[in-house]
Amino acid sequence: MLIGATAIEDKLQDGVPETIAKLAKADIKIWVLTGDKKETAENIGYSCSLLTDDMTIHYGEDVNEKLSVRQANRRNEPQSSRHGRKKPAEPFFTEPGKNALIITGGWLNEILYEKKKKRRRLRLRRLGKRPASSSPQDGQPMNDKEKELRQIDFVDMACECEAVICCRVTPKQKANIVSLVKKYKKSVTLSIGDGANDVNMIKTADIGVGISGQEGMQAVMSSDYAFAQFSYLQRLLLVHGRWSYIRMCKFLRYFFFKNFAFTLVHFWYSFFSGFSSQVAYEDWFITLYNLCYSSLPVLLVGLLDQDVNDKLSLKFPKLYLPGQQGTLFNYKNFFISLFHGIFVSLIIFFIPYGAFLQTMGQDGEAPSDYQSFAVVTATSLIFTVNLQISLDTSFWTFVNCFAVLGSIAIYFGIMFDFHSAGIHVIFPSVFTFTGVAPNALRQPYLWLTIILTAGISLLPVICIQFLHKTIWPSVGDMVQRNRKKYELELAKEEERKKPPAFQRGQRSRRSAYAFSHSRGYADLIASGRSIRRRPPGRGGPQESIREVPQREAENI
């Protein structure tokens, strides 16, 4: 006869399986660190799509055996080969297929708590006892170098797996596992948790995320970011995180380029000015170049630019890979921006210099003075840098068009204003380029010089971008090329996902609930041994239970 039952709901949040599947496709390694039993943790792994039926699951015993074999092979190597050239390590799992790792906190103690073992060995040595062996193979104790290699082997093995689940782990073990990954893989770690037992892990990781759920606010108060649903992480990383990385890389590359192109013109001019510290531009142009003439377009690219929209970013998680690999901004991209700026500065200086050199000594209308040269050089630079940011912009809006055209218009408006006679009368010692811009820009010869300079500066960039998009396209280029096709497929998928009226959904093989199938404490509860007996003479419910006959109590 069933008297009663009790249960604790441990259901996953909505969207967790889909989020984990998308993050796994983006080549993000997902480790689950939980205090649940092994059976419960495994069921959770299946329910959230972290574990699949086609995976080969390896437990702590298999892992210990593989690590011991690797360590024994390393000990048996000749001494000369150890200190020579390092051979590439062989993979731990040679069988084809996906692999997953499920280990317990007791097994992790052998790798994580080395300081505690060292103290124990020192204590046993003082007492005159021999410490227990740490090696399961040959009985020889492990030194610090071998322990470090064992930790490295464990991290490498775990990274070869599609999923890693660590169950029955303490809060300190969670933090130590994160420290191992940070120490030996040199990767950016993100920890996410919703309870007080996740605080150590959240603080140890590079980025800590807390979920404001049913287990209090300790994780939220200790985290860098906080939100209510785990599924929000999908859009936060694959959409906004990727857009932010692309925008920041474009901003940095363009910022270095435009300042190298602007500054190095002074360096080339100094060879022809006798190193007299005379500048190649007007003083007010130098002041307003980064403030008004070239700041707004790149600022909008850093705020609004996106190569593909949010729906395609979620449909193709592989677009997240350039951010993980750091391919959009590194030392190589920095030096490319440097050489690009050097090339543009050479073009901007020497083409106008050659054009003015050609007109010197001739009785023509084209001017050949220093002030006209400074105006032509500055105008060529403004056209080049603003058209360059136009080539780098992937997402065009009205604001971007206004910024590019507005920056050029602001340049001409301020230049004609500063070169007017009226402002020279008010401040004669500050504005010395009186009438230079109206006189110089009236000449077709100088306009052809400006167009030739800007065209030669941008032509290599246009050719390289054309070759990259046609011959060596990236994943983003291919998605952008077939954007209409993919958007049509997404619309059909959304229409197909809508549930039909008056029809139940299909029953999945595994539910979102996690159960433990091991033997519990039902016998202890049903036997009545756990019921505390009260002293005789006191009434109450415990006394009534004590007076029940033995046979009826056993049936209960």
FENZITA-V461373 format. One record per residue. N is the residue number from 1. RES is the residue in three letters. D_LAST is the distance of its C-alpha to the last C-alpha in Angstrom with 1 decimal. Layout:
# FENZITA-V461373
N | RES | D_LAST
N | RES | D_LAST
This chain:
# FENZITA-V461373
1 | MET | 7.2
2 | LEU | 8.2
3 | ILE | 7.4
4 | GLY | 10.6
5 | ALA | 13.2
6 | THR | 16.2
7 | ALA | 19.5
8 | ILE | 23.0
9 | GLU | 26.0
10 | ASP | 28.6
11 | LYS | 31.1
12 | LEU | 34.7
13 | GLN | 37.5
14 | ASP | 39.8
15 | GLY | 42.6
16 | VAL | 41.2
17 | PRO | 41.5
18 | GLU | 45.0
19 | THR | 46.1
20 | ILE | 45.0
21 | ALA | 46.7
22 | LYS | 49.9
23 | LEU | 50.0
24 | ALA | 49.5
25 | LYS | 52.5
26 | ALA | 54.5
27 | ASP | 54.1
28 | ILE | 51.9
29 | LYS | 49.7
30 | ILE | 46.1
31 | TRP | 43.8
32 | VAL | 40.2
33 | LEU | 39.1
34 | THR | 35.4
35 | GLY | 32.7
36 | ASP | 30.0
37 | LYS | 28.7
38 | LYS | 31.0
39 | GLU | 29.0
40 | THR | 28.7
41 | ALA | 32.4
42 | GLU | 33.4
43 | ASN | 31.7
44 | ILE | 33.3
45 | GLY | 36.6
46 | TYR | 36.3
47 | SER | 35.3
48 | CYS | 38.3
49 | SER | 40.7
50 | LEU | 41.4
51 | LEU | 40.3
52 | THR | 41.4
53 | ASP | 40.9
54 | ASP | 44.4
55 | MET | 43.9
56 | THR | 43.5
57 | ILE | 40.9
58 | HIS | 41.7
59 | TYR | 39.2
60 | GLY | 39.9
61 | GLU | 40.7
62 | ASP | 43.3
63 | VAL | 44.8
64 | ASN | 45.1
65 | GLU | 46.9
66 | LYS | 49.3
67 | LEU | 50.2
68 | SER | 50.7
69 | VAL | 53.0
70 | ARG | 55.0
71 | GLN | 55.4
72 | ALA | 56.5
73 | ASN | 59.0
74 | ARG | 60.4
75 | ARG | 60.8
76 | ASN | 62.6
77 | GLU | 65.1
78 | PRO | 68.6
79 | GLN | 69.5
80 | SER | 72.3
81 | SER | 70.2
82 | ARG | 67.7
83 | HIS | 70.5
84 | GLY | 72.3
85 | ARG | 71.6
86 | LYS | 67.9
87 | LYS | 66.7
88 | PRO | 64.5
89 | ALA | 60.9
90 | GLU | 59.3
91 | PRO | 56.2
92 | PHE | 52.9
93 | PHE | 51.7
94 | THR | 54.4
95 | GLU | 52.3
96 | PRO | 53.1
97 | GLY | 50.5
98 | LYS | 48.4
99 | ASN | 46.4
100 | ALA | 43.5
101 | LEU | 42.2
102 | ILE | 38.7
103 | ILE | 38.5
104 | THR | 36.2
105 | GLY | 37.1
106 | GLY | 37.0
107 | TRP | 39.7
108 | LEU | 41.7
109 | ASN | 42.0
110 | GLU | 44.5
111 | ILE | 46.8
112 | LEU | 46.3
113 | TYR | 46.0
114 | GLU | 49.2
115 | LYS | 50.3
116 | LYS | 47.3
117 | LYS | 48.1
118 | LYS | 51.7
119 | ARG | 50.9
120 | ARG | 48.7
121 | ARG | 51.6
122 | LEU | 54.1
123 | ARG | 51.8
124 | LEU | 51.5
125 | ARG | 55.3
126 | ARG | 56.0
127 | LEU | 53.9
128 | GLY | 55.8
129 | LYS | 52.9
130 | ARG | 53.1
131 | PRO | 50.9
132 | ALA | 48.6
133 | SER | 50.1
134 | SER | 49.4
135 | SER | 50.6
136 | PRO | 48.4
137 | GLN | 51.5
138 | ASP | 54.2
139 | GLY | 52.8
140 | GLN | 55.4
141 | PRO | 54.3
142 | MET | 54.7
143 | ASN | 57.3
144 | ASP | 57.3
145 | LYS | 59.2
146 | GLU | 56.8
147 | LYS | 53.8
148 | GLU | 55.6
149 | LEU | 56.3
150 | ARG | 52.7
151 | GLN | 51.7
152 | ILE | 54.4
153 | ASP | 53.2
154 | PHE | 49.6
155 | VAL | 50.9
156 | ASP | 53.2
157 | MET | 50.5
158 | ALA | 48.2
159 | CYS | 51.1
160 | GLU | 51.6
161 | CYS | 48.2
162 | GLU | 47.6
163 | ALA | 44.3
164 | VAL | 42.9
165 | ILE | 39.3
166 | CYS | 38.5
167 | CYS | 34.7
168 | ARG | 33.1
169 | VAL | 36.3
170 | THR | 37.0
171 | PRO | 39.4
172 | LYS | 42.1
173 | GLN | 41.7
174 | LYS | 42.1
175 | ALA | 45.4
176 | ASN | 46.6
177 | ILE | 46.1
178 | VAL | 48.2
179 | SER | 50.8
180 | LEU | 51.0
181 | VAL | 51.8
182 | LYS | 54.3
183 | LYS | 56.0
184 | TYR | 56.4
185 | LYS | 56.7
186 | LYS | 58.8
187 | SER | 57.0
188 | VAL | 55.9
189 | THR | 52.2
190 | LEU | 50.1
191 | SER | 46.7
192 | ILE | 44.4
193 | GLY | 41.1
194 | ASP | 39.2
195 | GLY | 37.5
196 | ALA | 38.4
197 | ASN | 37.6
198 | ASP | 40.4
199 | VAL | 43.1
200 | ASN | 44.5
201 | MET | 44.8
202 | ILE | 46.5
203 | LYS | 49.0
204 | THR | 49.9
205 | ALA | 50.7
206 | ASP | 54.1
207 | ILE | 52.6
208 | GLY | 49.4
209 | VAL | 47.6
210 | GLY | 44.8
211 | ILE | 42.6
212 | SER | 41.8
213 | GLY | 38.2
214 | GLN | 34.9
215 | GLU | 34.9
216 | GLY | 37.8
217 | MET | 41.5
218 | GLN | 41.9
219 | ALA | 42.8
220 | VAL | 45.2
221 | MET | 47.0
222 | SER | 47.5
223 | SER | 48.7
224 | ASP | 52.1
225 | TYR | 51.1
226 | ALA | 48.2
227 | PHE | 47.0
228 | ALA | 44.0
229 | GLN | 43.3
230 | PHE | 43.3
231 | SER | 45.3
232 | TYR | 48.2
233 | LEU | 48.9
234 | GLN | 50.2
235 | ARG | 53.0
236 | LEU | 53.6
237 | LEU | 54.4
238 | LEU | 55.8
239 | VAL | 57.9
240 | HIS | 58.8
241 | GLY | 58.6
242 | ARG | 60.8
243 | TRP | 63.2
244 | SER | 63.5
245 | TYR | 64.3
246 | ILE | 67.0
247 | ARG | 68.5
248 | MET | 68.7
249 | CYS | 70.2
250 | LYS | 72.8
251 | PHE | 73.6
252 | LEU | 74.2
253 | ARG | 76.2
254 | TYR | 78.4
255 | PHE | 78.8
256 | PHE | 80.1
257 | PHE | 82.4
258 | LYS | 84.1
259 | ASN | 84.8
260 | PHE | 86.1
261 | ALA | 88.4
262 | PHE | 89.5
263 | THR | 90.2
264 | LEU | 91.8
265 | VAL | 94.6
266 | HIS | 95.9
267 | PHE | 95.9
268 | TRP | 98.0
269 | TYR | 100.3
270 | SER | 101.0
271 | PHE | 102.9
272 | PHE | 105.4
273 | SER | 105.6
274 | GLY | 106.7
275 | PHE | 103.4
276 | SER | 104.7
277 | SER | 101.2
278 | GLN | 102.1
279 | VAL | 99.1
280 | ALA | 99.1
281 | TYR | 97.7
282 | GLU | 98.4
283 | ASP | 96.8
284 | TRP | 95.0
285 | PHE | 93.6
286 | ILE | 92.1
287 | THR | 90.5
288 | LEU | 89.0
289 | TYR | 88.1
290 | ASN | 84.4
291 | LEU | 84.2
292 | CYS | 85.4
293 | TYR | 86.7
294 | SER | 83.8
295 | SER | 80.6
296 | LEU | 79.3
297 | PRO | 78.9
298 | VAL | 76.9
299 | LEU | 74.8
300 | LEU | 73.8
301 | VAL | 73.0
302 | GLY | 70.7
303 | LEU | 69.0
304 | LEU | 69.0
305 | ASP | 69.7
306 | GLN | 67.3
307 | ASP | 68.0
308 | VAL | 65.4
309 | ASN | 63.4
310 | ASP | 59.7
311 | LYS | 58.5
312 | LEU | 60.3
313 | SER | 59.2
314 | LEU | 55.5
315 | LYS | 56.4
316 | PHE | 58.1
317 | PRO | 56.2
318 | LYS | 58.8
319 | LEU | 61.1
320 | TYR | 59.2
321 | LEU | 60.5
322 | PRO | 63.9
323 | GLY | 62.2
324 | GLN | 60.1
325 | GLN | 63.2
326 | GLY | 65.5
327 | THR | 68.2
328 | LEU | 69.5
329 | PHE | 70.7
330 | ASN | 71.4
331 | TYR | 74.5
332 | LYS | 75.9
333 | ASN | 75.6
334 | PHE | 77.1
335 | PHE | 80.2
336 | ILE | 80.5
337 | SER | 80.7
338 | LEU | 83.2
339 | PHE | 85.5
340 | HIS | 85.2
341 | GLY | 86.3
342 | ILE | 89.2
343 | PHE | 90.3
344 | VAL | 90.3
345 | SER | 92.1
346 | LEU | 94.8
347 | ILE | 95.3
348 | ILE | 95.3
349 | PHE | 98.0
350 | PHE | 100.3
351 | ILE | 100.7
352 | PRO | 101.9
353 | TYR | 103.9
354 | GLY | 105.6
355 | ALA | 106.3
356 | PHE | 107.9
357 | LEU | 109.8
358 | GLN | 111.3
359 | THR | 112.6
360 | MET | 114.2
361 | GLY | 118.0
362 | GLN | 118.2
363 | ASP | 119.6
364 | GLY | 116.7
365 | GLU | 114.5
366 | ALA | 111.4
367 | PRO | 110.8
368 | SER | 110.4
369 | ASP | 109.7
370 | TYR | 106.8
371 | GLN | 105.2
372 | SER | 105.1
373 | PHE | 103.6
374 | ALA | 100.8
375 | VAL | 100.1
376 | VAL | 100.0
377 | THR | 97.7
378 | ALA | 95.3
379 | THR | 95.3
380 | SER | 94.5
381 | LEU | 91.6
382 | ILE | 90.1
383 | PHE | 90.3
384 | THR | 88.9
385 | VAL | 85.8
386 | ASN | 84.9
387 | LEU | 85.3
388 | GLN | 83.3
389 | ILE | 80.3
390 | SER | 80.8
391 | LEU | 80.4
392 | ASP | 77.2
393 | THR | 75.6
394 | SER | 73.1
395 | PHE | 71.9
396 | TRP | 74.9
397 | THR | 74.7
398 | PHE | 77.4
399 | VAL | 76.7
400 | ASN | 77.4
401 | CYS | 80.7
402 | PHE | 81.7
403 | ALA | 81.0
404 | VAL | 83.1
405 | LEU | 86.0
406 | GLY | 85.8
407 | SER | 86.0
408 | ILE | 89.2
409 | ALA | 90.6
410 | ILE | 89.8
411 | TYR | 91.7
412 | PHE | 94.8
413 | GLY | 94.7
414 | ILE | 94.5
415 | MET | 97.0
416 | PHE | 99.6
417 | ASP | 99.0
418 | PHE | 99.5
419 | HIS | 102.6
420 | SER | 104.3
421 | ALA | 107.4
422 | GLY | 106.1
423 | ILE | 103.3
424 | HIS | 105.9
425 | VAL | 108.2
426 | ILE | 105.4
427 | PHE | 104.1
428 | PRO | 106.9
429 | SER | 105.6
430 | VAL | 102.0
431 | PHE | 102.5
432 | THR | 105.3
433 | PHE | 104.6
434 | THR | 106.7
435 | GLY | 107.2
436 | VAL | 105.9
437 | ALA | 103.1
438 | PRO | 105.2
439 | ASN | 108.0
440 | ALA | 106.0
441 | LEU | 103.5
442 | ARG | 106.5
443 | GLN | 107.6
444 | PRO | 106.3
445 | TYR | 106.8
446 | LEU | 104.2
447 | TRP | 101.7
448 | LEU | 102.1
449 | THR | 101.5
450 | ILE | 98.3
451 | ILE | 97.0
452 | LEU | 98.0
453 | THR | 96.2
454 | ALA | 93.0
455 | GLY | 93.1
456 | ILE | 93.6
457 | SER | 90.8
458 | LEU | 88.3
459 | LEU | 89.4
460 | PRO | 87.7
461 | VAL | 84.4
462 | ILE | 84.6
463 | CYS | 85.4
464 | ILE | 82.5
465 | GLN | 80.0
466 | PHE | 81.3
467 | LEU | 80.9
468 | HIS | 77.4
469 | LYS | 76.2
470 | THR | 77.9
471 | ILE | 77.9
472 | TRP | 75.1
473 | PRO | 72.7
474 | SER | 69.4
475 | VAL | 66.1
476 | GLY | 66.8
477 | ASP | 70.3
478 | MET | 69.0
479 | VAL | 66.3
480 | GLN | 69.0
481 | ARG | 71.4
482 | ASN | 68.9
483 | ARG | 67.5
484 | LYS | 68.2
485 | LYS | 66.6
486 | TYR | 63.4
487 | GLU | 63.2
488 | LEU | 63.5
489 | GLU | 60.7
490 | LEU | 58.5
491 | ALA | 59.3
492 | LYS | 58.3
493 | GLU | 55.0
494 | GLU | 54.1
495 | GLU | 55.0
496 | ARG | 52.9
497 | LYS | 49.8
498 | LYS | 49.8
499 | PRO | 46.9
500 | PRO | 48.3
501 | ALA | 47.5
502 | PHE | 44.5
503 | GLN | 43.2
504 | ARG | 39.9
505 | GLY | 40.1
506 | GLN | 39.4
507 | ARG | 36.0
508 | SER | 36.4
509 | ARG | 35.1
510 | ARG | 33.4
511 | SER | 32.0
512 | ALA | 32.8
513 | TYR | 29.2
514 | ALA | 28.4
515 | PHE | 25.2
516 | SER | 24.2
517 | HIS | 23.1
518 | SER | 22.6
519 | ARG | 19.4
520 | GLY | 17.6
521 | TYR | 15.0
522 | ALA | 11.8
523 | ASP | 10.9
524 | LEU | 11.8
525 | ILE | 9.8
526 | ALA | 6.4
527 | SER | 7.5
528 | GLY | 8.2
529 | ARG | 11.9
530 | SER | 13.3
531 | ILE | 12.7
532 | ARG | 16.1
533 | ARG | 16.6
534 | ARG | 19.5
535 | PRO | 22.3
536 | PRO | 22.4
537 | GLY | 24.4
538 | ARG | 23.1
539 | GLY | 21.2
540 | GLY | 19.0
541 | PRO | 15.5
542 | GLN | 14.8
543 | GLU | 16.1
544 | SER | 13.9
545 | ILE | 10.7
546 | ARG | 12.7
547 | GLU | 13.5
548 | VAL | 10.1
549 | PRO | 10.7
550 | GLN | 9.9
551 | ARG | 8.7
552 | GLU | 6.2
553 | ALA | 5.0
554 | GLU | 5.3
555 | ASN | 3.8
556 | ILE | 0.0
